Amino acid sequence: MTDIEADAGRDFQGLDAREAQEALADELTSDSEETVSVKDESKDQKTAASSEWSEEDLAAHMRMAEALLFAATEPLDHKSIEDRLPQGADIALIIERLTADYAARGVNLKTVDNKWRFITAADVAHVLEKEKVQQRRLSRAALETLAIIAYHQPCTRADIEDVRGVSVAKGSLDQLLEVGWVRMRGKRQDVPGRPTLYGTTEAFLDHFSIESIQDLPGLADLKAAGLLDARLPPGFSVPSPLDDDGGEEGEMGDEAEFAQDFLADETEENVDA
């Protein structure tokens, strides 16, 4: 018996090889047509199930999907929406209509990585922006630096380091410059390298309710406030800051000179207290 005759129990008895081949070909063609017919029928069933929803049903499904998308904490994919809606709901059509409905609104339905979410429309995003003043505490090093500048101005970084006994951290001056309480008052002409001079600003006076830097507390005031030890070393005094330029300021150099003076030694170890 040939392989064709023994194929899947088919009965080809009494047929020669050619007739058996033709019979087998006919049978395979018939099976293929049945498979296509079954697939078409399944597709028709799905189409019928989709078309059985009325416009009222579709509107209800859209409201459900809309609620899901608004309440979701993260973008939703097709399956996440489909699982919550009635079986057979046309998710693609629902998303398409919702996208069109929200295209001209304050929020838009957008897709990200095949997931959908509502986002603020770009042209109205500015109404959600809010400026907030954030209170920042100055570090102890910055406060000490500010006090030294206030009483010794105009002074350089070297002057500040002489008083504090430690290197001035770049961040301390950055903070004071950013807050607006300290400004650069030029460069000292009579010192090699022309170091930058620093002094206080009007914003500093306004914040501490001082009319001029000459009104800063003196030795007697500091003693009365208990801010100084009663037993001070001989010769101790409180310096008198200069409000004017004092003839020591020069024209500010170019950006390279400032960078060399203020931002040098980025790798220097921070030994500031």
TIFI-804415 format. One record per residue: x, y, z of N, C-alpha, C in turn. Coordinates in Angstrom, 3 decimals, always signed. Each point is the difference from the previous one (the first is absolute). Example, Ala and Ser with C-alpha at 12.3 -4.5 7.8 and 13.67 -1.06 7.14 Angstrom:
((+13.190; -5.690; +7.800); (-0.890; +1.190; +0.000); (+0.900; +1.200; +0.000))
((-0.350; +1.050; -0.720); (+0.820; +1.190; +0.060); (-0.770; +1.090; +0.730))
END
This chain:
((+0.863; -1.193; +0.000); (-0.863; +1.193; +0.000); (+0.898; +1.241; +0.000))
((-0.336; +0.934; -0.855); (+0.784; +1.236; -0.080); (-0.304; +0.886; +1.181))
((+0.873; +1.036; +0.190); (-0.228; +0.962; +1.092); (-1.296; +0.746; -0.183))
((-0.362; +0.278; -1.229); (-1.244; +0.724; -0.266); (-1.189; -0.822; +0.426))
((+0.085; -1.325; -0.233); (-1.116; -0.868; +0.349); (-0.147; -0.141; +1.507))
((+1.132; +0.144; +0.728); (-0.066; -0.146; +1.458); (-0.206; +1.321; +0.723))
((-0.187; +1.095; -0.721); (-0.051; +1.337; +0.590); (-1.254; +0.204; +0.842))
((+0.185; +0.147; +1.340); (-1.058; +0.409; +0.933); (-1.262; -0.831; -0.118))
((+0.136; -1.254; -0.355); (-1.162; -0.868; -0.047); (-0.883; +0.223; -1.206))
((+0.410; +0.776; -0.942); (-0.821; +0.232; -1.179); (-0.062; -1.287; -0.835))
((-1.134; -0.256; -0.602); (-0.209; -1.231; -0.777); (+0.214; +0.300; -1.477))
((+1.129; -0.463; -0.502); (+0.301; +0.139; -1.426); (+0.060; -1.371; -0.685))
((-0.698; -0.980; +0.626); (-0.022; -1.338; -0.587); (-0.635; +0.036; -1.392))
((+0.583; -0.726; -0.894); (-0.523; -0.118; -1.354); (+0.401; +1.130; -0.918))
((+0.826; +0.956; +0.517); (+0.453; +1.106; -0.826); (+1.469; -0.156; -0.320))
((+0.328; +0.374; -1.215); (+1.427; -0.032; -0.312); (+0.661; +1.237; +0.597))
((+1.296; +0.100; -0.170); (+0.760; +1.086; +0.625); (-0.480; +1.360; -0.464))
((-0.273; +0.166; -1.289); (-0.417; +1.300; -0.522); (-1.352; +0.403; +0.560))
((-0.940; -0.976; -0.005); (-1.329; +0.299; +0.516); (+0.053; +0.323; +1.492))
((+0.849; -0.692; +0.746); (+0.145; +0.263; +1.434); (+0.541; +1.407; +0.247))
((+0.962; +0.419; -0.821); (+0.553; +1.352; +0.151); (-1.056; +1.061; -0.253))
((-0.800; -0.202; -1.047); (-1.048; +0.964; -0.304); (-1.045; +0.061; +1.112))
((-0.336; -1.152; +0.583); (-0.971; -0.032; +1.084); (+0.523; +0.725; +1.238))
((+1.283; -0.225; +0.258); (+0.610; +0.666; +1.158); (+0.051; +1.515; -0.199))
((+0.312; +0.432; -1.211); (+0.045; +1.441; -0.287); (-1.368; +0.627; +0.165))
((-1.036; -0.704; -0.465); (-1.358; +0.519; +0.168); (-0.362; +0.133; +1.470))
((+0.404; -0.998; +0.782); (-0.326; +0.018; +1.429); (+0.705; +1.141; +0.718))
((+1.282; +0.226; -0.341); (+0.746; +1.100; +0.609); (-0.600; +1.348; -0.360))
((-0.430; +0.153; -1.249); (-0.633; +1.247; -0.436); (-1.289; +0.234; +0.766))
((-0.761; -1.063; +0.217); (-1.258; +0.116; +0.739); (+0.251; +0.414; +1.440))
((+1.057; -0.578; +0.630); (+0.339; +0.356; +1.386); (+0.400; +1.471; +0.099))
((+0.766; +0.463; -0.991); (+0.448; +1.387; +0.004); (-1.180; +0.953; -0.121))
((-0.948; -0.319; -0.847); (-1.182; +0.838; -0.167); (-0.830; +0.055; +1.276))
((-0.071; -1.135; +0.701); (-0.741; -0.031; +1.259); (+0.667; +0.879; +1.042))
((+1.362; -0.026; +0.028); (+0.734; +0.823; +0.966); (-0.239; +1.482; -0.261))
((+0.078; +0.399; -1.261); (-0.256; +1.386; -0.360); (-1.419; +0.388; +0.366))
((-0.933; -0.905; -0.216); (-1.389; +0.267; +0.319); (-0.191; +0.213; +1.489))
((+0.695; -0.826; +0.815); (-0.094; +0.137; +1.446); (+0.569; +1.334; +0.442))
((+1.153; +0.407; -0.569); (+0.613; +1.277; +0.356); (-0.901; +1.155; -0.379))
((-0.570; -0.052; -1.177); (-0.894; +1.066; -0.432); (-1.220; +0.091; +0.906))
((-0.494; -1.169; +0.403); (-1.161; -0.009; +0.879); (+0.333; +0.623; +1.343))
((+1.213; -0.310; +0.527); (+0.417; +0.586; +1.273); (+0.132; +1.506; -0.121))
((+0.559; +0.461; -1.127); (+0.144; +1.430; -0.223); (-1.366; +0.676; -0.097))
((-0.918; -0.660; -0.672); (-1.341; +0.556; -0.127); (-0.679; +0.105; +1.357))
((+0.270; -1.010; +0.857); (-0.598; +0.030; +1.333); (+0.525; +1.187; +0.805))
((+1.322; +0.243; -0.123); (+0.576; +1.127; +0.728); (-0.562; +1.319; -0.515))
((-0.111; +0.115; -1.324); (-0.555; +1.218; -0.584); (-1.434; +0.217; +0.453))
((-0.745; -1.102; +0.040); (-1.390; +0.088; +0.432); (-0.087; +0.415; +1.463))
((+0.932; -0.568; +0.827); (+0.001; +0.346; +1.423); (+0.342; +1.473; +0.195))
((+0.927; +0.518; -0.862); (+0.381; +1.400; +0.111); (-1.119; +0.913; -0.468))
((-0.700; -0.424; -1.044); (-1.040; +0.853; -0.573); (-1.318; -0.087; +0.759))
((-0.054; -0.895; +0.975); (-1.258; -0.127; +0.723); (-0.181; +1.114; +1.025))
((+1.112; +0.765; +0.297); (-0.102; +1.100; +0.945); (-0.653; +1.199; -0.682))
((-0.955; +0.583; +0.652); (-0.651; +1.204; -0.528); (+0.849; +1.222; +0.345))
((-0.386; +1.159; -0.517); (+0.717; +1.234; +0.307); (-0.098; +0.328; +1.484))
((-1.145; -0.340; +0.607); (-0.136; +0.228; +1.433); (+0.977; -0.871; +0.782))
((+0.138; -1.266; -0.443); (+0.951; -0.899; +0.653); (+1.426; +0.523; -0.162))
((+0.318; +0.442; -1.208); (+1.339; +0.512; -0.264); (+0.286; +1.233; +0.857))
((-1.004; +0.865; +0.142); (+0.177; +1.182; +0.839); (+0.256; -0.394; +1.455))
((-0.702; -1.025; +0.464); (+0.206; -0.476; +1.368); (+1.399; -0.581; +0.171))
((+0.462; -0.746; -1.004); (+1.350; -0.571; +0.062); (+1.058; +1.113; +0.020))
((-0.256; +1.051; -0.769); (+0.941; +1.123; -0.017); (+0.078; +0.663; +1.370))
((-1.124; +0.140; +0.674); (-0.004; +0.590; +1.340); (+0.769; -0.872; +0.978))
((-0.159; -1.319; -0.130); (+0.743; -0.917; +0.867); (+1.501; +0.131; -0.230))
((+0.403; -0.006; -1.274); (+1.421; +0.117; -0.324); (+0.549; +1.349; +0.451))
((-0.808; +1.034; -0.146); (+0.404; +1.338; +0.423); (+0.252; +0.031; +1.507))
((-0.899; -0.618; +0.765); (+0.173; -0.049; +1.456); (+1.255; -0.771; +0.381))
((+0.247; -1.114; -0.690); (+1.199; -0.789; +0.289); (+1.265; +0.797; -0.254))
((+0.043; +0.707; -1.124); (+1.195; +0.740; -0.371); (+0.237; +1.175; +0.944))
((-1.085; +0.651; +0.460); (+0.164; +1.114; +0.925); (+0.479; -0.465; +1.374))
((-0.503; -1.165; +0.434); (+0.335; -0.478; +1.348); (+1.323; -0.747; +0.049))
((+0.509; -0.405; -1.149); (+1.217; -0.821; -0.029); (+1.207; +0.817; +0.457))
((+0.869; -0.628; +0.775); (+1.227; +0.649; +0.456); (+1.137; -0.166; -0.989))
((-0.222; -0.802; -1.030); (+1.017; -0.221; -1.023); (-0.715; -0.284; -1.319))
((+0.701; +0.132; -1.125); (-0.639; -0.266; -1.295); (-0.561; -1.412; -0.079))
((-1.134; -0.156; -0.704); (-0.674; -1.290; -0.122); (+0.179; -0.548; -1.407))
((+0.253; -1.308; -0.087); (+0.111; -0.633; -1.313); (-1.371; -0.527; -0.432))
((-0.034; -0.595; -1.183); (-1.254; -0.480; -0.589); (-0.678; -1.022; +0.907))
((+0.795; -0.942; +0.516); (-0.585; -1.076; +0.805); (-0.558; +0.528; +1.325))
((+0.693; +0.975; +0.608); (-0.469; +0.548; +1.272); (-1.370; +0.647; -0.151))
((-0.220; +0.663; -1.120); (-1.301; +0.613; -0.248); (-1.031; -1.062; -0.360))
((+0.403; -0.946; -0.818); (-0.919; -1.043; -0.464); (-0.516; -0.835; +1.163))
((+0.873; -0.273; +0.994); (-0.401; -0.840; +1.131); (-1.083; +0.660; +0.850))
((-0.078; +1.324; -0.004); (-0.962; +0.708; +0.843); (-1.295; +0.335; -0.733))
((-0.003; -0.084; -1.318); (-1.183; +0.329; -0.779); (-0.791; -1.265; -0.329))
((-1.264; +0.142; -0.414); (-0.792; -1.175; -0.377); (+0.703; -0.818; -1.090))
((-0.195; -1.306; +0.065); (+0.659; -0.884; -0.945); (-0.432; +0.334; -1.431))
((+0.978; +0.080; -0.869); (-0.282; +0.302; -1.397); (-0.017; +1.467; -0.338))
((+0.266; +0.887; +0.979); (+0.013; +1.434; -0.266); (+1.110; +0.327; -0.989))
((-0.287; +0.914; -0.910); (+0.957; +0.376; -1.048); (+0.971; +1.042; +0.572))
((+1.103; -0.472; +0.570); (+0.951; +0.886; +0.671); (+0.645; +0.970; -0.983))
((+0.349; -0.496; -1.184); (+0.658; +0.865; -0.979); (-0.890; +1.179; -0.382))
((-1.289; -0.272; -0.226); (-0.930; +1.071; -0.358); (-0.214; +0.953; +1.169))
((-0.060; -0.550; +1.199); (-0.185; +0.841; +1.188); (+1.180; +0.956; +0.165))
((+1.221; -0.517; -0.130); (+1.189; +0.838; +0.139); (+0.038; +1.054; -1.099))
((-0.368; -0.404; -1.206); (+0.004; +0.941; -1.126); (-0.957; +1.159; +0.251))
((-1.193; -0.300; +0.475); (-0.981; +1.055; +0.243); (+0.384; +0.870; +1.186))
((+0.521; -0.613; +1.065); (+0.434; +0.798; +1.146); (+1.144; +0.940; -0.392))
((+0.920; -0.488; -0.803); (+1.109; +0.836; -0.449); (-0.509; +1.200; -0.785))
((-0.975; -0.243; -0.872); (-0.570; +1.099; -0.784); (-0.766; +0.977; +0.888))
((-0.745; -0.527; +0.976); (-0.794; +0.861; +0.879); (+0.884; +0.925; +0.832))
((+1.155; -0.492; +0.422); (+0.869; +0.773; +0.891); (+1.093; +0.756; -0.748))
((-0.015; -0.040; -1.309); (+1.065; +0.646; -0.775); (+0.041; +1.504; +0.225))
((-1.156; +0.634; +0.199); (-0.060; +1.457; +0.156); (-0.271; +0.427; +1.433))
((+0.161; -0.894; +0.961); (-0.277; +0.326; +1.397); (+1.281; +0.308; +0.765))
((-0.182; +0.296; +1.275); (+1.158; +0.318; +0.837); (+0.878; -1.191; +0.295))
((-0.550; -1.195; -0.107); (+0.778; -1.229; +0.118); (-0.189; -0.796; -1.282))
((+1.055; -0.692; -0.399); (-0.032; -0.811; -1.212); (+0.297; -1.446; +0.342))
((-0.606; -0.903; -0.794); (+0.287; -1.419; +0.158); (+1.162; -0.349; -0.914))
((+1.115; -0.408; +0.602); (+1.209; -0.301; -0.755); (+0.436; -1.431; +0.265))
((+0.707; -0.565; -0.968); (+0.528; -1.361; +0.132); (+1.499; +0.050; +0.203))
((+0.480; -0.794; +0.932); (+1.418; -0.122; +0.289); (+0.329; -1.474; +0.114))
((+0.804; -0.503; -0.927); (+0.373; -1.412; +0.000); (-1.235; -0.899; -0.002))
((-0.932; +0.310; -0.901); (-1.245; -0.766; -0.153); (-0.849; +0.007; +1.267))
((+0.144; +1.034; +0.800); (-0.826; +0.189; +1.183); (-0.584; +1.406; -0.057))
((-1.213; +0.164; +0.538); (-0.690; +1.275; -0.107); (-0.119; +0.668; +1.364))
((+0.049; +1.334; -0.040); (-0.189; +0.796; +1.214); (-0.407; +1.415; -0.391))
((-0.632; +0.697; +0.935); (-0.360; +1.393; -0.208); (+1.152; +0.880; +0.475))
((+0.359; +0.974; -0.831); (+1.048; +0.945; +0.378); (-0.496; +1.420; -0.266))
((+0.617; +0.970; +0.669); (-0.386; +1.399; -0.185); (+0.368; +0.451; -1.407))
((-0.916; +0.731; -0.631); (+0.288; +0.544; -1.326); (+1.168; +0.979; +0.089))
((+0.878; -0.061; -0.988); (+1.233; +0.795; +0.053); (-0.264; +1.496; +0.033))
((-1.058; +0.454; -0.675); (-0.232; +1.442; -0.093); (-0.591; +0.600; +1.270))
((-0.438; -0.817; +0.943); (-0.548; +0.534; +1.260); (+0.804; -0.478; +1.210))
((+1.137; -0.621; -0.237); (+0.797; -0.533; +1.107); (+0.490; +1.111; +0.925))
((+0.154; +1.228; -0.541); (+0.549; +1.089; +0.819); (-0.913; +0.375; +1.158))
((-1.312; -0.274; -0.116); (-0.905; +0.382; +1.092); (+0.199; -0.890; +1.219))
((+0.674; -1.124; -0.160); (+0.254; -0.898; +1.119); (+1.325; +0.301; +0.689))
((+0.802; +0.869; -0.607); (+1.283; +0.326; +0.601); (-0.197; +0.935; +1.193))
((+0.749; -0.236; +1.031); (-0.116; +0.806; +1.216); (+1.385; +0.257; +0.567))
((+0.288; +1.268; +0.203); (+1.277; +0.358; +0.595); (-0.129; -0.001; +1.517))
((+0.952; -0.623; +0.627); (-0.037; -0.110; +1.455); (+1.355; +0.378; +0.567))
((-0.014; +0.875; +0.967); (+1.231; +0.396; +0.658); (+0.370; -1.065; +1.028))
((+1.167; -0.562; -0.187); (+0.440; -1.067; +0.899); (+0.980; +0.563; +1.019))
((-0.332; -0.201; +1.256); (+0.868; +0.462; +1.062); (+1.228; -0.898; +0.107))
((+1.163; +0.608; -0.020); (+1.239; -0.761; +0.104); (+0.813; +0.515; +1.182))
((+0.504; -0.910; +0.784); (+0.829; +0.358; +1.142); (+1.449; +0.088; -0.450))
((+0.636; +1.103; +0.385); (+1.417; +0.125; -0.310); (+0.798; -0.893; +0.941))
((+1.043; -0.582; -0.540); (+0.865; -0.838; +0.834); (+0.763; +0.888; +0.989))
((+0.559; -0.636; +1.018); (+0.759; +0.766; +0.991); (+1.212; +0.653; -0.653))
((+0.617; -0.705; -0.932); (+1.153; +0.560; -0.701); (-0.403; +1.235; -0.796))
((-1.183; -0.060; -0.646); (-0.458; +1.148; -0.780); (-0.328; +1.182; +0.908))
((-0.601; -0.265; +1.167); (-0.315; +1.083; +0.933); (+1.272; +0.656; +0.530))
((+0.994; -0.816; +0.323); (+1.267; +0.559; +0.468); (+0.663; +0.822; -1.099))
((-0.046; -0.506; -1.220); (+0.572; +0.740; -1.130); (-0.722; +1.319; -0.200))
((-1.335; -0.009; +0.121); (-0.782; +1.221; -0.155); (+0.364; +1.018; +1.077))
((+0.160; -0.450; +1.241); (+0.347; +0.914; +1.085); (+1.374; +0.627; -0.234))
((+0.937; -0.804; -0.467); (+1.350; +0.524; -0.257); (-0.035; +1.024; -1.119))
((-0.735; -0.297; -1.076); (-0.100; +0.946; -1.108); (-0.669; +1.288; +0.465))
((-1.059; -0.124; +0.814); (-0.727; +1.191; +0.455); (+0.895; +0.929; +0.808))
((+0.842; -0.554; +0.878); (+0.817; +0.834; +0.874); (+1.348; +0.375; -0.607))
((+0.470; -0.770; -0.955); (+1.336; +0.250; -0.552); (-0.044; +0.485; -1.442))
((-1.172; +0.266; -0.528); (-0.080; +0.377; -1.415); (+0.663; +1.357; -0.254))
((+0.535; +0.137; -1.215); (+0.125; -1.047; -1.019); (+1.159; -0.922; +0.326))
((-0.222; -1.303; -0.169); (+1.032; -0.971; +0.356); (+0.067; -1.095; -1.056))
((+1.101; -0.715; +0.007); (+0.227; -1.076; -0.958); (-0.196; -1.348; +0.677))
((+0.093; -1.034; -0.768); (-0.089; -1.345; +0.578); (+1.126; -0.236; +0.997))
((+1.158; +0.517; -0.325); (+1.125; -0.170; +0.917); (-0.273; +0.670; +1.339))
((-0.642; +1.183; -0.043); (-0.349; +0.681; +1.256); (-0.974; -0.849; +0.814))
((-0.973; -0.588; -0.667); (-0.988; -0.834; +0.699); (+0.683; -1.209; +0.621))
((+0.925; -0.617; -0.737); (+0.700; -1.176; +0.506); (+0.883; +0.358; +1.188))
((+0.592; +1.194; -0.017); (+0.834; +0.429; +1.127); (-0.826; +0.106; +1.273))
((-1.223; +0.490; -0.121); (-0.852; +0.178; +1.183); (-0.545; -1.342; +0.481))
((-0.486; -0.827; -0.927); (-0.615; -1.272; +0.392); (+1.036; -1.058; +0.346))
((+1.166; +0.088; -0.593); (+1.035; -0.988; +0.269); (-0.120; -1.250; -0.837))
((-0.954; -0.044; -0.917); (-0.166; -1.141; -0.888); (-0.278; +0.517; -1.409))
((+0.142; -0.881; -0.972); (-0.253; +0.387; -1.378); (-1.482; +0.298; -0.208))
((-0.256; +0.955; -0.865); (-1.382; +0.363; -0.309); (-0.542; -0.971; -1.041))
((-1.073; -0.658; +0.337); (-0.623; -0.911; -0.957); (-0.654; +0.806; -1.113))
((+0.187; -0.458; -1.224); (-0.601; +0.700; -1.126); (-1.514; +0.063; +0.142))
((-0.602; -1.043; +0.585); (-1.444; -0.023; +0.162); (-0.514; +1.091; +0.909))
((+0.797; +0.413; +0.987); (-0.446; +1.046; +0.928); (-0.180; +1.319; -0.732))
((+0.978; +0.389; -0.799); (-0.114; +1.233; -0.765); (-1.086; -0.124; -1.068))
((-0.122; -1.181; -0.575); (-1.055; -0.220; -0.997); (-1.368; +0.271; +0.611))
((-0.229; -0.510; +1.201); (-1.277; +0.197; +0.680); (-0.276; +1.481; +0.227))
((+0.985; +0.707; +0.494); (-0.186; +1.415; +0.323); (-0.218; +0.836; -1.255))
((+0.698; -0.344; -1.067); (-0.194; +0.712; -1.266); (-1.374; -0.295; -0.584))
((-0.428; -1.257; +0.134); (-1.304; -0.389; -0.539); (-1.139; +0.675; +0.767))
((+0.118; +0.061; +1.316); (-1.017; +0.651; +0.812); (-0.046; +1.497; -0.287))
((+1.136; +0.566; -0.391); (+0.042; +1.430; -0.304); (+0.451; +0.861; +1.151))
((+0.592; -0.612; +1.018); (+0.467; +0.771; +1.154); (+1.455; +0.441; -0.153))
((+0.703; -0.608; -0.928); (+1.413; +0.317; -0.237); (+0.178; +0.302; -1.475))
((+0.855; +0.962; -0.297); (+0.307; +0.321; -1.388); (+1.493; +0.141; -0.164))
((+0.453; -0.058; -1.234); (+1.407; +0.235; -0.298); (+0.218; +1.488; -0.193))
((+0.992; +0.544; +0.685); (+0.224; +1.443; -0.014); (+1.256; +0.386; -0.768))
((+0.416; -0.844; -0.904); (+1.161; +0.309; -0.812); (+1.183; -0.887; +0.358))
((+1.205; +0.494; -0.319); (+1.217; -0.766; +0.266); (+1.020; +0.897; +0.691))
((+0.712; -0.580; +0.928); (+1.025; +0.757; +0.723); (+1.219; +0.169; -0.900))
((+0.369; +1.246; -0.200); (+1.047; +0.292; -0.965); (+1.414; -0.190; +0.568))
((+0.150; +0.164; +1.321); (+1.356; +0.046; +0.574); (+0.479; -1.374; +0.472))
((-0.694; -1.060; -0.423); (+0.384; -1.354; +0.410); (+0.214; -0.841; -1.244))
((+1.067; -0.797; -0.049); (+0.211; -0.859; -1.173); (-1.183; -0.930; -0.228))
((-0.392; -0.143; -1.237); (-1.138; -0.834; -0.331); (-1.313; +0.754; +0.001))
((+0.000; +1.234; +0.506); (-1.207; +0.831; +0.035); (-1.209; -0.794; +0.487))
((+0.000; -0.446; +1.265); (-1.130; -0.792; +0.517); (-1.285; +0.815; +0.039))
((-1.121; -0.700; -0.129); (-1.311; +0.653; -0.005); (-0.372; +0.465; +1.399))
((-0.571; +1.175; +0.062); (-0.487; +0.548; +1.261); (-1.491; -0.268; +0.126))
((-0.444; -0.284; +1.211); (-1.407; -0.282; +0.261); (-0.545; +0.977; +1.027))
((-1.294; +0.311; -0.154); (-0.682; +0.855; +0.947); (-1.477; -0.347; +0.043))
((-0.716; +0.593; +0.926); (-1.429; -0.276; +0.138); (-0.799; +0.867; -0.972))
((-1.277; -0.311; -0.117); (-0.880; +0.687; -0.934); (-1.130; +0.704; +0.746))
((-0.819; +0.754; -0.751); (-1.178; +0.623; +0.593); (-0.996; -1.045; +0.490))
((-0.053; -1.146; -0.698); (-0.894; -1.071; +0.436); (+0.393; -0.505; +1.384))
((+1.289; -0.014; +0.301); (+0.471; -0.396; +1.330); (-0.494; +0.988; +1.049))
((+0.110; +1.289; -0.308); (-0.461; +1.023; +0.943); (-1.506; -0.090; +0.198))
((-0.733; -0.196; -1.089); (-1.459; -0.093; +0.098); (-0.422; -1.202; +0.830))
((+0.667; -1.124; -0.190); (-0.402; -1.220; +0.711); (+0.217; +0.145; +1.506))
((+1.106; +0.639; +0.386); (+0.316; +0.127; +1.423); (-0.437; +1.357; +0.561))
((-0.796; +0.753; -0.804); (-0.551; +1.293; +0.441); (+1.092; +0.946; +0.489))
((+1.023; +0.163; -0.822); (+1.121; +0.886; +0.312); (+0.050; +1.093; -1.055))
((+0.121; +1.251; +0.441); (+0.031; +1.101; -0.962); (+1.310; +0.043; -0.762))
((+1.115; -0.237; +0.676); (+1.315; -0.015; -0.640); (+0.889; -0.956; +0.777))
((+1.104; -0.363; -0.594); (+0.881; -0.961; +0.675); (+0.648; +0.605; +1.238))
((+0.022; +1.351; +0.099); (+0.522; +0.619; +1.231); (-0.910; -0.276; +1.189))
((-1.235; -0.438; -0.273); (-0.938; -0.295; +1.080); (+0.109; -1.436; +0.493))
((+0.954; -0.760; -0.499); (+0.216; -1.352; +0.516); (+0.365; +0.074; +1.480))
((-0.407; -0.985; +0.786); (+0.308; +0.041; +1.448); (+1.490; +0.140; +0.259))
((+0.337; +0.905; +0.907); (+1.399; +0.189; +0.384); (+0.385; -0.889; +1.174))
((+1.188; +0.260; +0.551); (+0.508; -0.825; +1.096); (-0.925; +0.048; +1.205))
((-0.447; +1.196; +0.370); (-0.870; +0.130; +1.173); (-1.344; -0.695; -0.234))
((-0.536; +0.139; -1.208); (-1.285; -0.635; -0.298); (+0.113; -1.514; +0.063))
((+1.072; -0.545; -0.528); (+0.182; -1.452; +0.006); (+0.187; -0.527; +1.420))
((+0.713; +0.778; +0.819); (+0.162; -0.410; +1.395); (-1.340; +0.024; +0.730))
((-0.780; +1.048; -0.243); (-1.291; +0.126; +0.670); (-0.956; -1.110; -0.420))
((+0.128; -0.467; -1.226); (-0.869; -1.075; -0.483); (+0.491; -1.371; +0.428))
((+1.141; -0.032; +0.693); (+0.539; -1.273; +0.461); (+0.636; -0.830; -1.098))
((+0.337; +0.647; -1.097); (+0.604; -0.725; -1.125); (+1.521; -0.051; +0.096))
((+0.578; +0.721; +0.933); (+1.449; -0.009; +0.187); (+0.327; -0.403; +1.418))
((+1.091; -0.700; +0.148); (+0.464; -0.386; +1.328); (+0.427; +1.251; +0.761))
((-0.322; +0.025; +1.266); (+0.369; +1.172; +0.810); (+1.518; +0.154; +0.086))
((+0.728; -1.116; -0.075); (+1.457; +0.064; +0.088); (+0.576; -0.075; -1.407))
((+0.133; +1.131; -0.615); (+0.523; +0.066; -1.354); (+1.507; +0.178; +0.037))
((+0.691; -0.507; -1.022); (+1.458; +0.165; -0.031); (+0.374; +1.468; -0.149))
((+1.168; +0.367; +0.511); (+0.437; +1.403; -0.106); (+0.059; +0.437; -1.467))
((-0.417; +1.221; -0.236); (+0.062; +0.546; -1.342); (-1.138; -0.435; -0.902))
((-0.964; -0.744; +0.528); (-1.122; -0.443; -0.835); (-0.886; +1.184; -0.361))
((-0.401; +0.050; -1.264); (-0.866; +1.083; -0.447); (-0.884; -0.511; -1.125))
((-1.081; +0.720; -0.230); (-0.902; -0.319; -1.096); (+0.311; +0.947; -1.143))
((+0.348; -0.533; -1.177); (+0.379; +0.871; -1.117); (-1.172; +0.828; -0.489))
((+0.331; +1.107; -0.628); (-1.016; +0.872; -0.593); (+0.018; -0.204; -1.510))
((-1.053; -0.550; -0.566); (-0.011; -0.260; -1.441); (-0.088; +1.285; -0.794))
((+0.483; -0.040; -1.239); (-0.042; +1.141; -0.896); (-1.170; -0.160; -0.947))
((-0.852; +1.041; -0.033); (-1.167; -0.052; -0.877); (+0.348; +0.436; -1.411))
((+1.015; +0.890; -0.141); (+0.377; +0.433; -1.335); (+1.085; -0.910; -0.542))
((+0.451; +0.327; -1.197); (+0.993; -0.855; -0.640); (+1.368; +0.155; +0.636))
((+0.278; +1.115; +0.641); (+1.255; +0.178; +0.705); (+1.199; +0.075; -0.899))
((-0.196; +0.134; -1.287); (+1.116; +0.109; -0.917); (+0.708; -1.292; -0.269))
((-0.478; -1.113; +0.596); (+0.688; -1.266; -0.194); (-0.547; -0.784; -1.167))
((-1.183; +0.349; -0.442); (-0.621; -0.774; -1.070); (+0.586; +0.379; -1.341))
((+0.103; -0.987; -0.855); (+0.352; +0.242; -1.383); (-1.125; -0.493; -0.874))
((+0.160; +0.146; -1.310); (-0.993; -0.514; -0.921); (+0.003; -1.519; +0.055))
((-1.183; -0.573; -0.051); (-0.082; -1.459; +0.002); (+0.654; -0.549; -1.245))
((+0.782; -1.046; +0.186); (+0.672; -0.620; -1.128); (-0.954; -0.814; -0.834))
((+0.554; -0.668; -0.993); (-0.849; -0.801; -0.861); (-0.409; -1.277; +0.710))
((-0.805; -0.793; -0.665); (-0.558; -1.202; +0.616); (+1.091; -0.988; +0.387))
((+1.064; -0.006; -0.753); (+1.087; -0.935; +0.294); (+0.659; +0.345; +1.326))
((+0.189; +1.316; +0.264); (+0.620; +0.389; +1.260); (-0.882; -0.365; +1.174))
((-1.317; +0.210; -0.154); (-0.922; -0.354; +1.082); (+0.007; -1.492; +0.251))
((-0.010; -0.767; -1.075); (+0.001; -1.448; +0.146); (+1.264; -0.474; +0.694))
((+1.129; +0.660; -0.306); (+1.262; -0.410; +0.612); (+0.009; +0.319; +1.483))
((-0.604; +1.140; +0.362); (+0.017; +0.421; +1.397); (-1.035; -0.721; +0.847))
((-1.228; -0.144; -0.536); (-1.119; -0.477; +0.820); (-0.253; -1.492; -0.139))
((+0.243; -0.542; -1.170); (-0.345; -1.388; -0.242); (+1.215; -0.908; -0.114))
((+1.175; +0.484; +0.355); (+1.206; -0.816; -0.118); (+0.011; -1.088; +1.065))
((+0.880; -0.956; -0.240); (+0.194; -1.100; +0.953); (-1.289; -0.741; +0.286))
((-0.676; -0.485; -1.047); (-1.230; -0.777; +0.205); (+0.297; -1.316; +0.709))
((+1.239; -0.450; -0.133); (+0.349; -1.258; +0.642); (+0.539; +0.191; +1.406))
((+0.078; +1.267; +0.439); (+0.510; +0.273; +1.342); (-0.906; -0.614; +1.054))
((+0.566; -0.629; +0.970); (-0.807; -0.654; +1.051); (-0.722; +1.041; +0.825))
((-1.292; -0.232; +0.242); (-0.816; +0.947; +0.752); (+0.233; -0.232; +1.501))
((+0.717; +0.970; +0.595); (+0.287; -0.115; +1.437); (-0.831; +0.987; +0.786))
((-1.023; +0.544; -0.649); (-0.863; +0.967; +0.692); (-0.775; -0.672; +1.116))
((-0.166; +0.660; +1.088); (-0.771; -0.573; +1.114); (-1.453; +0.049; -0.307))
END
